[in-house]
């Protein structure tokens, strides 16, 4: 049965047009391959969206979830208007009809009771059990009218198609159905399909024949239609997040991110949903059948209010939602398996004696020196690819490059970390005697699993690996593809060093096509995310992180303020070093603030001449431009991170105004004052709220190596936990250990025999190992 309503096309003309097309036989289907990875779902052209009964109906099963439906319709219409071909398979007719019939029955009972009042006693107003087919017959027209009204708000036309299992078993009917759907899609109409529940017979168990799935429910219907229509993607929305390895809600239940054919033995299925005919087992069977037919499948939650408004569009964008069915099983472990491996090995790493962790780090430093030629050769391959592609700006190309001298500096810095590892974890920070024979200690422990995401900067890999080893943390690395060859060699060396004490898997590199946003959703597996790269990367990760703390800085808009009492030689040296020594660094000067009294003085001329000699392009701030007859190009923004031989120059009236300017336009990274006035300098250092504040020193000192940390995992501008260059201390947290002798809280109550002492005890020199404190 096919019915349709269009605002501009008469129904009679439509049927006449469709009747002509029903006689055409469909073309034979060429079985295409399904998408291997989520990121490829963006290429999906024809998409079938299946709405389960639990998605469409309210919790009381009498009526539709209108708000939920409206958001789903909006997403389908948006994708349709983007040029995709959308098809919907929907439930809901029974629920809609049940609501309507209940209302009619209660109304007629009420009228009869009113007419009979005074003659008989009031009768029971209970509603009899309603037969599902009758409900479907009463609700189908209303359901379709609702969809038409919703889609019309987005200028999208719809058509209703009702089918039964017989329509697929009869070749002529199947061909007619196929032709109808193809033509509707060609006319930019969204077909809305449902089983004709008013006449459909009860499903027959195990009735699949010759590899063709029979229509038992809307899951099998959606799968059959997706394959018949050569759909690229089938999105099945239900009331659970996706497929779990055991029934959701059980203790060991884990959401399966990607499901492969043959994995059924690892899944324990539960009961079906509160409404509808199928359960998760039926959905999996339908999904695998569609996958075999060349259609990719995602099963996701369509009832979660946090994601319902964008669940369909997010899936099409390749985001990590629900369970993705793929025929292409990766050769290596999944990212979840890698994270689990890293955590388990990381716990062993944390329990090692500090000397053994130091040995691992020293071995890594030695391997960097021994394998310098191999590292440089791999880096040369990456540099050649990056240079020929022309996609990387000069600043990123410089970060990508690894020379023998740079590798030697890396090795020296890592040797310093080995020394710091001697007393990092298990260090007692506080000891208190709570009561006699009841002592409390606060000790340092690793954070857990740290995810570090870095772009074209391969030197980051051995640095953060050494810091993670020293602090006893497991490490998950996601490097940029620009440095793929270099990263591969460096990871091999890192894991070789870890192998000497049996903890090779404590450091893992995610080499799959896992999207960064998908990694940021692993809040139950990852404890901290540290992004190393552009401000855009950091901002994207902060937005994507779901319940995982992010440690980093979004920008490095560093300022140097030249006070009226500054000495000329210090000004020239510090400004040159801050801007020109390495302009691509996040701690390079981006804005030079000059006290008004320095304008039109020999010192000002020396500053400008030096910047010109160093080929630094100057962008004038608005106040500075107002003092000049012929000014340089005016700065488009006062909070720009140039990462090149460019900087903004602005004029201020005082140190206080400089502080206010930095608070308004800075990024709380690193800021400098140059002055001989100690009082002014101390006020600047005290008032300025940045992670690093310097007096008469270059901003380039904001670095873990120069701070004596050996290396850094990044520079943090956050207010919580670590700030500034983050070394080993920034990768540690604490736990409390209480040692008693049968003490209970009741002992300290009003009628108890104990009193609190809370005496501070000397810390001593001992370090508690993880195995001792557990």
Secondary structure by P-SEA (a helix, b strand, c coil): ccccccccccaaaaaaaaaaaccccccccccccccccccccccccbbbbbbcccccccccccccaaaaaaaaaaaaaaaaaabbbbbbbbccaaaaaaaaaaaaaaaaaaaaaaaacccccccccccccccaaaaaaacaaaaaaaaaaaaaaacbbbbbbbbcccccccaaaaaaaaaaaaaaaaacbbbbbbcccccccccccccccccccccccaaaaaaaaaaaacccbbbbbccccccccccccccccccccccccccccccccccccccccccaaaaaaaaaaaaaacbbbbbbbcccccccccaaaaaaacccccbbbbccccccccaaaaaaaaaaaaaaaaaccaaaaaaaaaaaaaaaaaaaaaaaaaaaaaaaaaaaaccccaaaaaaacccaaaaaaaaaaaaaaaaacccccccccccccccccbbbbbbbbbccbbbbbbcccaaaaaaaaaaaaaabbbbbbbbbccaaaaaaaaaaaaaaaaaccccccccccccccccaaaaaaccccccbbbbcccaaaaaaaaaaccccccccccccbbbbbbcccccaaaaaaaaaaaccccccccccccbbbbcccccccaaaaaaaaaaaaabbbbbbcaaaaaaccccccccccccccccccbbbbbbbccaaaaaaaaaacccccbbbbbcccaaaaaaaaaaccccccccccccccccccccccccccbbbccccccccccccccccbbbbbbbbcccccccccccccccccccccccccccccccccc
